[in-house]
């Protein structure tokens, strides 16, 4: 039951495999489209940080498979990591912060701009890009005084450096409603089908399904290889559950 434990703990991980998605993140993009209809009239789209490809799968189903002119739909998926190919998606392995990557995307669109850009990447750093940024003369931001008060235009900014750092509280808006599954709840492996319903022929019993597309050269692969090599080079010592000499029960050796 070890391989089934995550299916029970994460309902969306399980549903992703059952519905053919490469990752549970597909449900996020499906929910966004359901709420805001972001795909309407879109034929050129870029999926940044695309691997393993679940969002690209959603784009395929929503745009290409349901389009009256599927050949006009162009989808470009970009990621630093290798991604298994998807028919109908142009996969690029590159750095999205590099100019040459942007040129390659534009070239695929024959010089046209993308109509939609989606990204489910987790940035290593956070920053704000400002247009027309004009700090006060002589002001150099540091980690101890990153923000000036909103009234800095009418007050001496030097006086503010002596006070506490300003803080901005951003309100948190919850997403979704109570009609969907709770990602933090452990559900029965019957996926809502009770034993009584199964006896009546309603619903299907649970059966384990492997991931749709395992990662290609994941970042943690070297750690797994090293762990396997260590276990092979240092196997657990041979032992008997019952010590023949002392007659005492021994605890089985557990590999950490």
Buried (B, 14 or more C-beta within 10 A) or exposed (E): EEEEEEBBBBBBBBBBBBEEBBBBBBBBBBBBBEEEEBBEEBBBBBBBBBBBBBBBBBBBBBBBEEBEEEEEBBBBBBBBBBBBEBEBBBBBBBEBEEEEBBEBBBEBBEEEEBBBBBBBEEEEEEEEEEEEEEEEEEEEEEEEBEEBEEEBEEEEBEEBEEEEEEEEEEEEEEEBEEEEBEEEEEBEBBBEBEEEEBEEEEBEEBEEEEEBBEBEEBEEEEEEEEEEEEEEEEEEEEEEEEEEEEEEEEEEEEEE
